[in-house]
Amino acid sequence: MLVTVGALAARILSNPAANMLQKKLSETNSAILINLYSYLFLSLFCIYPALNNNWYYGSDYWCYAALAGILCTLGSVCLIKALQCGEMSLLGPINSYKCIVGLFLGFVILGEVPDLAGIAGVIFIIWGSWYIFDTTKEGFSLALFKRKDIILRFCALFFTGCEAVVLKKIILMSSPEESFILWCFLGFIFTVVLMLIYRVKFKIFTKQNLGGSFLIALFLGVMQLSTNIVFENLNVGLSLALFQLSSIVAVLFGYKVFHERNILKKLLGSLIMIIGSCFILL
């Protein structure tokens, strides 16, 4: 239990820390290149344990692994590009909408009708997001959801939400450590593929940018390994509900590091959205 609590705390803090550094680097660098360097560092770290592991799994396992790699890469790149043109304190709390997406997909695909707690959760999330979105010039309106940073953030939310379910399956078929190793290598491989598709020119980062990429890799590594440990011991719904606490940290980073405004309103909105997520997921 102590290990799970420690992993949960590490997950809540490391995710916004990585996002903060990704936003800073994205001011002068391509989102795909930032992702490439970060996963390169992670892959180099995993070479030794990968060579000393027995990878005797069936085709189903490798299909799930490939799918997780694709979803992870798309989610990461969309998130960095969203941070590149948007506020961290605005985009961080949007992660709570992942619960509504899950509820909607469950209704459309599985025919699962939301109970009263689920409906209350949706109301709380929309209510909380009104406080946050009201700090923008568009307010809580259709025009806001046409903004590039908002669209990209919702795309990232969708991809990472799907990735969480696939990762849970991989962990059940192997272990958190093996899942982490695959996540690192496949994240790098599919970022290279994305780089070739969009014809992004490779460039060597400066020492400062390399240092930033290494720290991103460190925080991403802590985030993913701690996520895997939490997923192994808790169900996905409860885990995702607790992970929403990172939105508070994201809002505080946006205020402290990037001097973003209306912090109290955003904190209040984030707290209301977290309550809504708990209603839906618990």
Secondary structure, DSSP 8 states (H G I E B T S, - for coil): -HHHHHHHHHHHHHHHHHHHHHHHHHTTS-HHHHHHHHHHHHHHHHHHHHHTS-----HHHHHHHHHHHHHHHHHHHHHHHHHHHS-HHHHGGGGGHHHHHHHHHHHHHH-----HHHHHHHHHHHHHHHHHHTTSSS-SSTTGGGSHHHHHHHHHHHHHHHHHHHHHHHHHHS-HHHHHHHHHHHHHHHHHHHHHHTT-------HHHHHHHHHHHHHHHHHHHHHHHHHHHS-HHHHHHHHTTHHHHHHHHHHHHH--S-HHHHHHHHHHHHHHHHHHH-
